[in-house]
């Protein structure tokens, strides 16, 4: 079946070249720029990590010492990061829940 565009000038407005809404196109634009930004950050990290090997710390010693505590406590970092992750997830779930209930104050 052939689809005809009634507007003689397709770029003059009121025409959707690919049938996608403005919001969908902007979401794809955001996703692509986000992916390219993080790819650039990862490439810069990899370049600096392998170019300046003598400056970077030994990977096995990075998370062995917790600030203000003496001794070897590697699981404190894991516990702290897990707590932060769970609390951010709970905050997001509560925000979505109160958003559905239209309760701005909470």
C-alpha positions in Angstrom: 0.0 0.0 0.0 1.4 3.4 -1.0 1.5 6.2 1.6 1.2 9.7 0.1 2.2 12.9 1.9 -0.3 15.6 1.3 2.2 18.4 2.0 4.1 19.3 -1.2 7.1 20.5 0.9 8.0 17.7 3.3 10.3 19.9 5.3 7.9 22.8 5.6 6.1 21.4 8.7 3.3 19.0 9.5 5.2 16.1 8.1 6.9 13.3 10.1 9.6 11.8 7.8 9.9 8.5 9.8 6.5 8.6 11.6 8.2 9.2 15.0 7.1 11.7 17.5 9.2 14.6 18.7 9.6 13.0 22.1 10.8 9.7 20.7 13.3 11.4 18.4 14.6 13.5 21.4 14.9 10.3 23.5 17.0 8.6 20.8 19.1 11.8 20.5 19.7 11.7 24.3 20.5 8.0 24.3 23.0 8.4 21.5 24.7 11.4 23.0 24.8 9.7 26.4 26.4 6.6 24.9 29.0 8.7 23.0 29.8 10.7 26.1 30.5 7.6 28.2 32.4 6.0 25.4 34.6 9.0 25.3 35.1 8.9 29.0 36.0 5.2 28.9 38.4 5.7 26.1 40.1 8.6 27.9 40.3 6.5 31.1 41.8 3.5 29.2 44.3 5.8 27.4 45.5 7.4 30.6 45.4 4.1 32.6 47.8 2.4 30.1 49.8 5.4 29.2 50.8 6.3 32.8 51.0 2.9 34.4 53.5 4.0 37.1 51.2 6.7 38.5 48.1 4.5 39.1 47.8 2.6 42.4 47.9 -1.2 42.6 44.4 -2.5 42.0 44.5 -5.0 44.9 45.3 -2.2 47.4 42.6 0.3 46.4 39.7 -0.9 48.6 41.6 -2.4 51.5 41.7 0.6 53.8 38.6 2.5 55.0 39.2 6.2 55.9 39.7 6.9 59.6 40.0 3.2 60.5 43.3 1.4 61.0 43.7 -2.1 59.6 42.4 -4.1 56.6 38.6 -3.7 56.1 37.7 -4.4 52.5 34.1 -5.4 53.2 33.3 -2.0 54.7 33.4 -0.5 51.2 31.1 -3.1 49.9 28.7 -2.6 52.7 28.7 1.2 52.2 28.2 1.0 48.5 25.4 -1.6 48.9 23.7 0.6 51.5 23.9 3.7 49.2 22.5 1.7 46.2 19.6 0.3 48.2 18.7 3.7 49.7 18.7 5.3 46.2 16.5 2.5 44.9 14.1 3.0 47.8 14.0 6.7 47.3 13.2 6.2 43.6 10.4 3.7 44.3 8.8 6.0 46.9 9.0 9.0 44.5 7.3 7.0 41.7 4.7 5.7 44.1 3.8 9.2 45.4 4.0 10.6 41.9 1.2 8.1 40.8 -0.8 9.2 43.8 -0.3 12.9 42.8 1.2 13.7 46.3 3.8 16.4 45.5 4.6 17.1 49.1 5.9 13.6 49.9 
